[in-house]
Amino acid sequence: MLTKDIGIDLGTANVLIYIKGKGVVLNEPSVVVIEKETKKVIAVGKEAYDMIGKTPEKIEAIRPLKDGVIADFELTEIMLNYFINKIKARRLFARPRILICCPTNITPVEKNAIIEAAERTGARKVYIEEEPKVAAIGAGMDISKPTANMVLDIGGGTTDIAILSLNGIVESESIRIAGNTLDKDIIKYIREKYKLLIGEQTAEDIKINFANIYKPKKSEKREIKGKNLLTGLPDSITITQDEIKEALKDDVNRIIKATKSVLEQTPPELSADIIEKGVILTGGGAMLTGLLDVFEEELTIPVLIAETPLTCVAEGTGILLNNIKLLEKDQS
């Protein structure tokens, strides 16, 4: 029976799975829907995501990962099992080696929880790598040379900022402000200003398809629907891009502040490389309209978005799996 290696981007918002030789074969939301009383699993992944905010009282939609780490061990294991079964990994391959990515500030306890969850799905060996390093590799950076590479990976639960050189992380910071935080900012702003409650999916859609945090257009408006908190009845309002920029301002500034902090701690020789090469943005959050321009203005260095920001980490696992000796050396 064939043995194949699997790379997993275990994200707060989405799980992506890479199979060596096949590429990214799965990209689904990190959501599980269960019956509250019996804990019976009703749905996982995209099907579960579509149920968020629409379930009856006895059913609950849960994200088993929070801020890039496991919040619910049992449900994470169930979710991983479901996805590995979905790609038919067990039927096609003998027990695979699995590479899983995690934030830079993960604790040993959290790391062990991820390893155990993967081992229980049938993995022969589990490797753990830091997300910004894998994202940089997936974005096409050559981190093996004695020159600096800077990556800013904005995921669903965490933003990871790292300076890399000679296959390692020189300086880094991981903050628990990312895509999901920005969704909550939009929900909070609309609730406080208009007394209208909107759902998670509506907020995410506004962020992806309407927001512009650099130069919002005054003419751009959008009708949104939700529940009026004063009457309890369905209602709708019209919002502007300026308002969404205002809603996201504080947390975008926190990401900028963390990025500047990493730059300030970087050795002078590596700083010179970054001035020349710039910063690469990866992760779903990198696609927020206007973010690149805001960063260029604030950091005064070149800022680029990776060619495939959403799949950089998963693609990076594939490159590392093709260099398994280097991976094993790094783990030791």
Secondary structure as UniProt FT lines:
FT   STRAND          2..3
FT   STRAND          6..10
FT   STRAND          14..19
FT   TURN            20..22
FT   STRAND          23..29
FT   STRAND          32..35
FT   TURN            36..38
FT   STRAND          41..44
FT   HELIX           46..49
FT   TURN            50..53
FT   TURN            57..58
FT   STRAND          59..62
FT   STRAND          65..66
FT   TURN            67..68
FT   STRAND          69..70
FT   HELIX           73..86
FT   TURN            87..88
FT   HELIX           89..92
FT   STRAND          93..94
FT   STRAND          97..102
FT   TURN            104..105
FT   HELIX           108..119
FT   TURN            120..122
FT   STRAND          125..130
FT   HELIX           131..138
FT   TURN            139..140
FT   TURN            143..144
FT   STRAND          149..154
FT   STRAND          159..165
FT   TURN            166..167
FT   STRAND          168..175
FT   HELIX           179..194
FT   STRAND          196..197
FT   HELIX           200..209
FT   TURN            218..219
FT   STRAND          221..228
FT   TURN            229..231
FT   STRAND          234..240
FT   HELIX           241..265
FT   HELIX           268..277
FT   STRAND          279..282
FT   HELIX           284..287
FT   TURN            289..290
FT   HELIX           291..299
FT   STRAND          303..305
FT   TURN            309..311
FT   HELIX           312..321
FT   TURN            322..323
FT   HELIX           324..331
//
